[in-house]
Every structure is written in structure tokens, then in C-alpha cells.
């Protein structure tokens, strides 16, 4: 009995040792910056020309200033609109493709090739993708040339000077970059469902839509919740695509300025107090939205 206990303790010890690198990296690169951000949010600390003002403790004044300026509400609206425009078609197309690829009755040929193709846009850097779209949809770009040549437009459409055009391009890029990854995740969830359930439903005379609605979706719900929440977090953190496409201006008329682009402006001007306060607000905003989505979908499941 004593030997077995000693062996168990040694085995557990190595498990803890292998976990140490993770906790060290997490502490240095995540926990300490998080605590530092909360700490700095209560200080006035910025550059004014070549002079450094602060750090001076100001309590919650930074938070009051952010909400009183009113810009945050506009940028929150911009962020959620562009996320929804990209995510809604993304989840619909991904569900259809995942159901199509995992349906053993179809016996699709070349499925592996098509899975690779749809995932490839996810491997392209957002900066390269943004520059590509900037050139394709510019006033003198090839898309406008084609539309005018075939007679769809009488004159070039200024995509990057139109609110709906610019938001639509950002949503399209997010859709193209992420729908392959979402499809793979949903496929993994669907492949974990017992095929005997589908066979039993077919024997009972259920149609494809009924099987998808009453069997696939309820059993897919844990993966579905994960996809929605991670996409929501990514949407709130939307930065690189609109930043590069609009050269950091959020044009036209700040209609594509996102919350993280707003945060980046404070960091660029070295206003660390305001940047810290905005980061704390974004932290709680993301957490609340994620909890709302989780409990909303879980409630439907019950």
C-alpha cells in the first residue's frame, strides 16, 4: 500500500511540473498586463507635446470622460453592425457546408480538396487581404472596370467613400476569412453525433430538414455556442481589417471606426490612463455579451 501511494505522488508531481511553463507564460503575458491595465485606468497619464503629464490618481474620471464624450457608443454600434453583417451569412453558409460534407448518404467526391480550399483564406494575413480588397474595389480598380464594362454601372461606384460600401467590404472580408474555420468546427461537432440517430429518424419517415432541426442542431448546440461566443469576442476585437482598409481613419465619417481602433488612438497618443479605462470597459463589455449569448442559447436548449 505504501509503494502504490509513493508511485501515485511521483506521477502527480510530474503533471504539476509540466503545467508550470503554462502558468509562467500566462502570468507574465496575461495576468500581470491585466492587473496593470486595471491599475492604470485610475490614473491621468499622458503626453502633451514633449511633456509627460502624470501619473496622477484621478479615480473614475477616465471612465466618466469616455462615456460623456459619446464616441464610444458610436464605435460600439459600428463594431456590432460590421460583426453581424459578416457573422450571419458566415454561420448560415458554414452550417450548410458542414451538413453537406458530413452527410454520408451523399458520398461526396473530392471533399478533402474543397475543405482545404474553403479554409485557405483563413491562412492569409489580414493586412494582405485588406490591401487586396483596397486595390480591387478602389475607384479605378478592376471591379469597377468590370461593372462599368458589362453595363451594370454607368460610372464607377466609390465603395470606400460610401458607408454601406465600406462596411460591406469589411463584413465580406471577415466572412471570407472565417467561414472555413467555422465550417471545420461545426463539422467536428456533427461528426460526433451518433449516426444511429439519423438512421432511426429516416426509418420513422423524417425529412432532411426535420432531422437537421430536431436532431443535428440540438446535439450541435455546445459547439454552436462556442462558435458564436468566440466569433463575438473576435468581432468586438475587430481591428486589422478596417484599420488597414481605411488607413486608420474609420472613413467615411467614422462609420467604420471600431472599439479597438479607438483604443489604438489612445495608445498611439500615449494617453495610458484613457487607454486603460477603455480596455477595462471592453473587458466587461465582452464578458457581459458572452454571458448573455451563453445563457440565451442555454435557455432555448432547456
N, C-alpha and C positions, 0 to 999 in steps of 0.2 A: 504493500500500500504506500509506503514511504517513497519507493522508487518511482511509482506512477505519478505521484504528486510533484516530485522534483522535475520529471521529464515535462510535465504539463507547464510548469512555471517557466522553464527554459524556452519552450516553444512560444509562449506568450510574450516573453521578453523580446525575442527577435521580431515579433509582429510590431511591438511598440517602437523598436529601433528603426524599422523600415518606414514608420509613419513620421519620424522626426523631420526628414527633409521637407515633407509637405507642410507641416506646421511652421517650420522655419521660414519657408518661402511665403506662406500665407501671412505670417506675422509681419515680415519685413515689407512685402509689396502690397498688402491689402489692409491689414488691421491697423498698423501704425499710420499710413496715409489717411485712413478713415477717421481715426481719432484726431489726427492733426487738422483735418478739414473741419470737423465739428468745432475744434478749439479756435481756429482762425476765423470762423464765421461770426464770432462775437467781438472782433477787433476791427478798428479802422486802420487799414494798412495798404497804402497805395503810393504810386509815383506821380508827382506833379512837376512836369518838366524834368529837371535833373535832381529835384529834391525828393527825398523819401519821407512821406508823412506817416507817423505811427511807428510801430503798432500801439494803438490806444484802445483800451477796453470801452466798447460802446453798447454792450448788452445786445438787445434785439433790434437795434436801429437799422442794421443792414437788411434784416428781413422786412421791416416796415417800409424801407425805401424801395425794395424790389416790388412789393405789392402796390405801393402808392403810385409808382411810375406807370403801371398799366401795360407795359410792354410784354410782360410775362404771359398774360392771358392771351394776347395776340399770337405769340410764338407757340404757346401750348396748342391753340386752335390749329395753327399751320401744321404742327408736327402730327397731331392726331388725324387731320384730314389726309395728309400725304401717306401716313401709315395705312389708313383704312383703304385708300384708293389702290394701294399695292397689295394689301393683305387679302381683301375679299376675293378678287379673281384668283389670287395665288392659292388660297385654301380650296376653292371650288375645283380648279384645274388639277391640283395635287390629289384631291380625293378621287376624282375621276380616273386619273392616270394610275394611282395606286390600286384602285379596284380593278382596273383593266389588266395591269401587269400581274396581279396576284390571282386572277381568275384561272384556275387550272383547266376549266372546260374549253377556254379559247385556244389553248396551246399555241401561244404567240411565237412566231419565228423572229429571231434577231432581237429578243427582248433585252439582252445584255447590252447590245450596241446602243439601243435607244435610251437605256438607263444611263449609260455613260455620256451620251450627247446632252441629255437634259441636265446633267449635273455639272457639265463643263463651265457654264457661265459663272458658277459659284467659285471657280478657281481663279477667275480673272480679278485683278486688283480693282477696287472701286475707282481709284484715280484714273486708271486706263479706260475703264468703262465710261466714266464721265467725260473724258476727253474725246472718246469715240462719238458719243452722242452729241457733244458740243459741235463737233465738225459735221456730223450727219445732218443735224437739224438747224444749223445756222441759216441766216437769211440767204446766203449764196451756196448753201450745202446741197448735196446730191438729192436729198429727199424733196426739197422744194423744187429742184430742177425737174425731177420725175413727175411730181404732181402738176406742175405747170405744163410740161410737155404733153401729158396724156389728157389735159383739158379739165382735170378736177378742180384746179385753182386757176384764176385769171392772173394772179400775181403772187409772189412768194408770201407765205404766211410767217409772221415773225413769232416763232414758237417761244423764244427766250425773252420776248418783251410782253408776252401775254400771260396773265395769271394762271388761267386754266391750262395753257400750253406748257408752261414751265412745271407746274405741279404734276401734270400728266406725264411729262418726261421723267421726272424723279420717281413717280409711282411705277412707271413702266420699267425703269432700271432696277428698282427694288424687286419687282415681280420676277424679272428675268434672272436676277442673281440668286434668288432664294427659292423659287418654286421647285427646283430639282432636289435641293436638300430636304424640303418639306415632304416631297413625294417619297424619298427614301425612308424618312422617319415613319410616315404613315404605312408604307409597305411593310416595314418591320413589325408594326403593330398588327396589321391584317394577317401576316403570315403566322402570327402566334395564336390565331383563333383556330379552334378545333374544326377541321373540315367536316367532321361528322354532323355538326350542327347545320351546315349548309345542305348536306345530303338529305338530312331528315326534313328540312324545310321544303326542299324540292319534291320529296315524296308526298308531303302534305299538300302540294299544289301551289306553294308560294311563288310569286313572281320575283324577278330580279330586284325591282325597286323595293318590294316588301322585305326581301332578305337583307338588302343594304340598310334599310331604315330600322328594322326591328332586331337584326342580329349584329350586323357589322358595326354600325355606329355606337350602340350601347357598349359593346365589348371593346371598341376602339377608344372609348372616352378617356382613359388615363393618358394615352399618347396624345390624343386630341387636345387635352388640357395643357400638356407640356408644350405642344407646338404653339398654341395660342399665347401662352404666357411668355415663352421665350421670344416669340415674334413681337409681342407688345413691348417687352424690355428693349429689344433691338430697335423698335420704332421710336421709342422715347429717346434713345441714344443716337438717332439718325444725325449724321454729321458729314461724312466724307463726300457722299454723292452731291447733296445740294451745295456744300462748301465749294467744291471744285467747279461744278456746273455754273454757278453764279458768281464765281470769283470771291466768295465770302461776303457778298453784299445782300444776299437774300432777295435779289431782284425778281420781278418788278415790285416796287413799293413794299419791300419787306414781306411779301406774301409767301416766300419760301424760306424765311429765316426760322430755323428750328431752335429748340431749347439749348442744345449743346453748342450751336453756333453762337448763341447769345452768351453762353458761359465762356466760350473761347475768346470772345471780345474782352471780357473782364480779365482773363488770364493774359491776353496779349498786352493790355494796358497796365499789367502788373497791379491790378486792384484786387489783392488777395482776400480782403475781407468780404467784398461783394461776391467774388467767385466762390468762396467757402460757403456763404449763406445760400447762394443759388444751388450749389451742389447738395447741401443738406435738404433743401426743398425738393430737388429732383429725386433724392434718395427716398423720401417719404412718399412722394407722388407716385413713383414707380411701385413701391411696396403696396400702397393702397389699391392702385389699379389691379395689380396682380392678385391681391386677395379678393377683390370684387369679382374678377373673372373666375377665380377658382371656386368661390362659394356659389356663384351664379350657375355655373355648369354642374357643380356637385348637387345643387338643389334640384336641377332638372333630372339628374340621374335618380335621386330618391323618388 
